[in-house]
Amino acid sequence: MSNLAQVDVNNEEASRLLDREWKRVNSEDKSEYVEDYRIRTKIAEVLNDSQKTYRYILVNATLAKATNSDVHYRALQAGSSLEGAHDARSLAHSVLVPWEKAHGERLGGSPEPFVNNPARHEEVSTENRARATKKQDRLHNLLQRMEDKVEEGVEDPVNILRQTLYAITQLESQLVDFESVSNAPYTEVEDAVTTYLKDSGKGERLPAVVAGIMQTYYEHAADVEWQVDAEHANVSDEFSKAAGDIELFRDDELQKAMEVKDKPATRSSVQHAIEKARQHKLGEYIYVVGSGYRAGEKADIEKEIEEAPLELILMDSEELIALLKVVDDSDRGFFLDKVGAFLNDMRANQNNKDRWTELAESVEER
């Protein structure tokens, strides 16, 4: 690639611009800074989506272009073949990350967002390997549309930055003031979960709760973005390509999987879990024992685990619930919401959704 395609973005200039435009957007009674309706709505969609890395890519791109109009919105690395390539990671980690930390961590509070897979390509492209292809396509199309409109002289890069900053003002700050009384105390949440799991809900309740716990735990403990997927409890393995009832992805790569059983564990179900782990080349697999062991089979299960060519970890629901002890109060509130979201994703029975809503609201309204 010719070096003529590469441009520089002055971090100090970008920082001053970001502070100035943030103050402006917050002081004005205005919500529309660009004429193009599609650009306005797609900016809001990307920033409100669960895919954190795409939020950072979008905001960083609008800041870079507003600082140096020679930048191409879709460029992520100086090695990109796009005319207007630049080192987006340097700008993000030097300017955007510390700015976001000082302004409510509304994008997600990631300390190094550009180490995640979606940001490690040379440019945003529909050809990039991605698990969430629709979300990637949306970001690509938005960035390219902004590039085209600026090139045509229809839109101004600074106004696009202002529109993006306005959309950020509409996001909830993640930094909350200290309150002496917890809004989601562990004992209250534990009681709600225990009550909820007294009924299996035809196998739907425990997987949703476990998925919510895992998403909450990794949101709290991990520096990189994890994605938790929950399979509907009653999907036959014959029709499912999933590695387990719950799958955990990091940078779009499958890292862990879990089998969740609300019935007594059997030797055959453990063997099946080991086989699924082997098929998906997982060195570690978690088997959630929701209702103990079938009579007379515990010793056989322990032998299967001992002889398995991988590490099979047994956990019961009490151990998983206890993980909510090590997260913050706000994270437990996040957990209450995520269980409801997983029930929706799993297309769970309405009775299971309604009962969870009832219990979650009882915690939040105490």
C-alpha positions, -999 to +999 in steps of 0.1 A: +000+000+000+012+035-007+020+057+023+001+084+005-031+067+017-022+071+054-031+102+073-024+113+109-048+124+136-034+147+162-045+133+196-043+166+214-064+184+188-089+155+189-091+157+227-098+195+226-124+190+199-141+163+218-144+183+250-156+214+232-183+197+212-195+177+242-200+209+261-218+224+231-242+195+226-250+195+263-257+232+264-280+233+233-316+225+231-311+206+199-313+169+189-306+170+151-272+180+138-272+162+104-298+164+077-297+127+067-324+109+087-308+074+081-275+086+096-292+100+126-313+068+133-284+044+126-260+062+149-286+058+177-291+021+169-254+013+170-249+032+203-279+014+219-269-020+207-253-046+230-222-049+208-199-026+227-169-027+203-191-013+175-200+016+197-164+025+202-156+021+165-184+045+155-176+072+181-138+069+174-144+072+136-166+103+139-140+119+162-111+111+138-129+124+108-140+156+126-103+162+136-089+154+102-113+154+073-089+133+052-096+103+074-118+075+060-146+066+084-142+029+078-104+028+084-092+010+115-055+006+109-027+025+091-022-005+069-057-003+054-058+001+016-085+028+020-074+063+011-075+080+045-062+051+066-050+059+101-042+043+135-077+042+150-065+022+181-040+050+191-067+076+190-092+054+209-070+044+237-052+078+241-083+100+238-116+083+237-112+058+265-100+084+292-127+109+280-154+082+283-142+072+318-146+109+329-181+112+313-201+083+327-187+053+308-218+054+286-202+032+259-195+004+283-163+014+302-139-008+282-102+001+290-090-013+256-119-016+232-097-019+201-082-052+212-115-070+206-118-089+173-142-065+155-117-037+158-086-057+148-092-057+111-076-031+088-110-016+081-147-021+087-158-043+059-186-067+051-159-092+042-146-094+078-153-125+097-179-118+123-204-137+143-230-109+144-230-102+106-261-081+106-246-057+132-214-056+113-232-048+081-252-020+098-220-004+111-203-008+077-232+007+058-235+036+083-198+045+081-198+043+043-229+064+041-213+091+063-182+089+041-203+093+009-223+122+023-192+141+034-175+135+001-206+149-017-206+180+005-240+172+019-229+166+055-201+181+076-178+158+098-181+180+128-219+179+127-217+141+124-196+141+156-221+164+173-249+140+163-230+111+177-223+130+209-259+139+212-268+102+210-243+095+237-260+120+260-292+099+257-273+068+271-275+062+308-243+069+328-228+038+343-212+058+372-238+060+399-236+079+432-231+059+464-263+049+481-262+034+516-292+011+508-287-014+481-312-016+453-305-052+446-290-068+477-276-103+473-299-119+499-330-105+481-317-116+447-308-150+460-343-155+475-359-144+442-338-169+422-343-197+447-381-191+446-381-190+408-362-223+405-386-242+427-406-248+395-385-260+365-408-242+340-405-272+317-367-268+317-366-232+307-360-214+340-326-228+351-308-222+317-321-186+317-308-180+352-275-196+345-270-176+313-279-144+332-253-152+359-226-159+334-232-128+314-232-107+346-201-124+360-180-118+328-193-083+323-180-076+358-147-095+358-135-094+322-115-067+305-126-080+271-161-084+258-179-118+263-211-129+246-233-154+262-259-174+241-286-195+256-302-223+236-339-231+241-341-259+267-362-281+245-343-279+212-333-314+202-295-320+198-304-334+164-314-299+152-290-279+173-254-271+163-247-255+197-219-268+219-242-267+249-273-252+264-252-221+271-222-209+250-197-183+260-178-164+232-149-140+235-139-120+204-165-141+185-146-173+193-162-201+214-144-204+247-167-223+270-199-242+269-223-255+296-248-283+298-277-273+322-298-301+336-327-294+359-333-332+362-310-357+381-277-361+363-271-395+347-240-413+334-254-411+298-260-373+300-225-368+313-211-389+285-231-368+260-217-336+275-181-350+271-188-359+235-202-324+227-171-308+242-149-331+222-167-323+189-163-286+195-127-290+206-132-276+240-106-285+267-131-275+295-168-280+298-192-271+326-221-294+336-247-278+358-263-303+382-297-288+389-313-317+408-286-340+421-278-374+406-299-404+396-299-430+423-269-453+421-251-434+393-229-409+411-199-432+413-202-440+376-205-403+368-173-395+388-155-423+369-166-409+335-153-375+345-120-389+358-114-408+325-126-380+302-100-365+277-109-330+289-118-312+321-155-316+330-165-293+358-196-300+379-214-271+394-247-269+412-271-240+411-262-228+446-225-224+435-236-204+404-259-182+424-231-175+448-211-158+420-236-129+424-219-122+458-187-109+441-204-085+417-216-050+425-252-040+433-256-024+399-244-057+383-271-076+402-296-052+388-281-060+354-285-097+362-323-093+369-327-076+335-305-102+316-325-132+328-356-116+314-338-109+281-326-145+279-361-158+285-372-137+255-343-149+234-352-185+243-388-179+234-397-192+268-433-198+280-451-166+289-458-179+324-420-182+330-415-147+318-443-133+339-431-150+370-396-137+366-408-102+360-429-104+392-399-116+413-375-091+398-398-062+404-403-073+440-365-070+445-363-036+428-393-022+446-384-033+481 
